[in-house]
Amino acid sequence: MDIRVGVCGMLDAHKLAYSIYQIIVISIAPPLLMSIFSILTIHELHQRHGRTQVRTRQRDRYLTRMLIAEVMVNVDEVAE
């Protein structure tokens, strides 16, 4: 941080580095990781369906819906 003309602010190089950090770590990484893990979870659930009971399949569907809803909410928050 630096004080210029009575205003506290970031230097130019720090401002760029912080902007890149915000874009990657705060905006892109969470929805991307959630999407990847959701896809992996759904894929695993589809593979398990051959050897599971009906009640377990229903819980798997609820889990799938929850994962998709969570990703959509997170992506929507980032977009705003």
Secondary structure, DSSP 8 states (H G I E B T S, - for coil): -EEETTEEE--HHHHHHHHHHIIIIIIIHHHHHHHHHHHHHHHHHHHHGGG--HHHHHHHHHHHHHHHHHHHHHHHHHH-
